[in-house]
Amino acid sequence: MLFANLPSNSCINSLQYTPAIDIWSIGCIFAEVLTGKPLFPGKSVVHQLDLITDLLGTPSADIISGVRNDKARKRLRKMYFLQQRDSQRSWVKGIKIHEDIVKRNLVNDVFIGTGLIDMYCKMGDLESAKKSAEPVKAVEVFKKMQFVCQINVNSVTLLNLLPGVCKLMDIRVCRCIHGYVYRRVFPVSVHNALIDSYSKCNYPDVARRTFNELRGKDDVSWGTMMAGYAYNGNFYEVLELFDCMKRMGLKMSKVSAVSALLGAGEMGDLERGMEIHECAIQEMIDSDVMVATSLMTMYAKCGVTDKARDLFWGIRGRDLVAWSAAIAAFSQSGYPQEALSLFRDMQNEYSQPNNVTLVSVIPACAELRAVRLGKSVHCHAIKASINSDISTGTALVSMYAKCNLFTSALNLFNMMPLTEVVTWNALINGYAQIGDCYNALEMFCQLRLAGLYPDPGTMVGVLPACASLGAIRLGTCLHCQIIRYGFESDCHVKNALIDLYAKCGNLSLAEFMFDKTEFSKDEVSWNTMIAGYMHNGLAKEALSAFNCMKFELFQPNVVTIVSILPAVSHLTYLREGMSIHAYVIKSGFQSHKLVGNSLIDMYAKCGQLDLSERIFEEMKNTDSVSWNALLTAYSMHGEGDRALSVFSLMEKRDIKIDSISFLSVLSACRHAGLVEEGRKIFHCMRDKYDIEPDVEHYACLVDLLGRAGLFNEIMDLLKTMPMEPDGGVWGALLDASRMHSNIKIAEVALKHLVKIEQGNPAHYVVLSSLYSQSGRWNDAVHTRVKMNEIGLRKNPGYSWVEVK
């Protein structure tokens, strides 16, 4: 025992307590604390204990119980408790890191594996340390058998060894074993294991060469090769092998069917998927849980939800994997409501969903902004101790960010024991989507300061933030980083760059990137380019890009339609609009609210109010935007009474009324000359709905009162405005002055307009015309001369008709 042969107290007191340099002197210090005698004059026992624990560490529970001094004993117990708690946290954190390493197939990297062994040894868990070294030991045993014992290896040895090689992902070991097999005669099963090993080492091309050279292939060989391609994301090659099997009349195994169905689902090839389904029925494997689950997933990913739902409920012996796959399929295919419904049904059969289930259902909660359900899922994850899993934690962070609950998202992010780039991406994308560009860029900077490297997903999140800020220089710097990291070939990154340059006004560079020959365009690329043209006011170019998209056999989607209809509205190309409407009906897009709202606006701006009304009446699900679009249509056509009727109907049906609703109905009253109704609508904004009028609402009211010649009321209104009147307000007053030949008010309006809109010649022309109407020819000439001196010139008006 450390304190058995300590010197007497007098000897201890005679020691010079300089910094202790050996275990004996440290023991003397601790012995004096045990006896309760002071170590230094004027120093507390707590101070002495801090010195001791710095040198020796926290003592064991047995030693603490023998301490006589009450303060010292309490202090040591507290230290012991804190140490145990920190050790437990470190243990849990280490286990989580090990689990993540296993998921990434990094457990047998020589450095990572050594680190894991060292961690478990320091924690005292020698069994886990041994398990971490098993794949490496397997390879070492194989080498010893060959070179030391000179034992001939049989097929059983190799079949046991190759899974360890897959874990190691060591292509050199795989090639050595392949060379050994090549020089000897081994059964087909060994060659199949080699194909699997090459595939899992991320060398599908080498696996295919091994497959091609293999004589006497069986159904396992085909299934292994197809599974290898699917593992590496080569879905086209998976379907190619399926076609080859079918031509040769080979029997399709369950593994082959699952891989082929995965390929068809990922490629969105419904026709091929149905063909695989027929083959599965012929082989009588369609009722197998694994195959049936894959069939359901394929139909869901191809958009045939009814068939997917029927297949799922027809699966006999549904297990947790089947439920998780169904929820994931519906969630990823854009059917979040269906995914949540399945999750509720699943809880009746399985009370303990796993992390795969939760990772699938959390994005559905985020999509529907179902915060309460998302929080309950979070609680379940905490109870099941899977909340610190990286995939679950990232999904939860993303869910809170999409629901605009950034305090919760950041708290969860900071509590995660291990974070990845994808976790940072969830926060960056969340900030960018709500328009908080500065925080998005701040998170990007913190990611770099944390020593992590961005991935393509990071760039796709941060580039829109630069686009929203118009930060072209910062965006160009990010473009340089993208080239440096080799992300430029990524389609999503390229689309984000096109969007950046288009929104920053550099259309030539956006077009250059879009037209690059090596750029593999998709529907998003075309949508980005069309939106870029519209953002810069180039409606004709947007329509031309839309036609080119169809010519190159790309199928316009909902986003395409919503992007191109404003171009048709701007150009009033009714025939083109009706053609797009026909495509919408053919494609089944008419049920989308965004498309319906855009069609209402398009027909109204093309002069077809009756068609706008029909579209609105045929919409099954309308929202406040739909009602506002109809209000705007009536306003545009001067139908004030009908606009007021729609507004009253919105109030009766409790449709959310916002500032746009008021702007539309005020504009309708303005065009129809409904002064009293307009006044009431304006005042009920603040009194009834607690909506503060914007400067646009004041401009509408000024125009309404000005048309009625109520100039005194207008001047009183301008004095009470909480903001400075803009060009719209003074312009409305100038037009009203011209209508009623009120030169005095017109001069006041022009005085302000010259300051606000210095380069607009229209205001001088209006005042000059007003002087001419009043016979003040000298003032009219003076106004025109002044306009010419400034260098302003009115552009001539123009009109056009559409020729059939």
Number of C-alpha atoms within 10 A of each C-alpha: 4 10 11 7 8 14 11 9 13 8 10 17 15 8 11 9 14 7 10 15 9 8 12 14 18 17 17 24 21 21 20 16 22 17 13 16 13 15 19 12 6 7 10 13 20 16 12 18 20 15 16 19 14 9 14 12 13 20 14 11 12 8 12 18 12 11 19 13 15 11 14 21 20 15 16 24 18 12 18 18 13 13 14 12 12 12 13 12 13 14 15 14 16 18 15 18 18 18 14 17 17 13 10 10 15 17 24 24 16 12 10 15 22 15 15 23 20 15 18 19 15 11 15 11 12 15 11 15 21 13 12 22 17 14 21 17 14 16 17 12 13 18 13 13 14 13 9 10 10 10 11 8 13 12 16 10 12 19 16 12 18 23 17 20 25 24 20 24 22 17 17 10 15 20 15 11 17 17 11 12 19 11 8 7 11 13 10 17 17 20 24 23 21 28 29 27 28 27 26 25 21 18 17 23 14 15 24 18 11 18 19 10 10 15 10 8 15 14 15 18 21 24 25 23 27 29 27 27 28 23 16 14 15 15 23 16 16 26 25 14 19 25 15 13 16 14 9 9 9 13 16 22 16 19 19 27 26 24 26 33 32 24 28 27 25 17 17 17 17 19 11 19 23 16 12 24 22 13 17 24 11 12 13 10 18 21 15 15 18 19 23 25 27 28 28 29 30 30 27 27 26 20 19 15 20 12 13 25 18 11 18 22 10 13 19 11 9 17 15 17 16 21 23 24 19 26 28 26 29 28 24 17 17 15 20 24 15 17 27 23 11 18 21 10 12 20 12 8 12 13 8 13 19 17 20 16 22 25 20 25 26 29 24 25 26 22 16 14 16 16 18 10 15 22 16 11 20 20 13 17 22 12 10 13 11 18 24 22 19 22 20 22 26 26 23 30 27 28 29 26 24 25 20 18 15 18 11 15 23 15 11 17 22 11 12 17 17 17 18 13 16 19 21 24 27 25 28 29 27 27 25 23 17 14 15 16 23 15 16 26 19 13 19 22 11 12 19 12 10 9 8 14 12 19 16 20 19 22 24 20 24 25 29 23 26 25 22 15 17 16 16 18 11 14 22 16 10 17 19 13 15 21 11 10 13 12 19 19 14 14 17 19 22 25 24 21 28 25 24 29 25 25 25 22 17 16 19 11 15 23 16 11 17 21 12 10 9 9 16 13 17 14 14 17 21 21 25 23 24 26 25 27 24 22 15 15 13 15 22 15 16 27 22 11 18 21 11 13 20 11 10 8 8 14 13 20 15 17 15 20 21 18 24 24 25 22 24 24 22 16 18 20 18 18 13 15 21 15 10 18 19 13 15 21 11 10 13 11 17 22 14 15 17 18 20 26 24 22 28 25 23 29 25 25 23 18 16 16 19 13 15 25 16 11 17 20 11 12 16 11 12 17 13 15 18 21 22 26 24 27 29 26 27 26 26 18 16 18 18 26 17 16 24 22 13 18 22 12 13 17 12 9 8 9 14 12 18 14 16 17 21 22 25 26 30 33 28 29 27 25 20 17 18 17 19 11 16 24 15 11 20 20 14 13 18 12 10 9 12 9 15 14 17 13 18 17 21 23 24 25 26 27 28 29 25 25 22 16 16 15 19 10 12 18 13 10 13 17 11 8 13 11 10 10 17 16 19 17 22 25 21 21 27 27 20 24 24 21 14 16 18 18 16 9 18 23 14 13 22 21 13 16 22 15 10 14 13 12 15 15 19 15 24 20 17 19 25 22 20 23 21 15 13 12 11 13 15 12 15 22 15 12 19 19 12 13 21 12 9 11 10 16 14 12 8 5 5 5 4 7 7 9 4 4
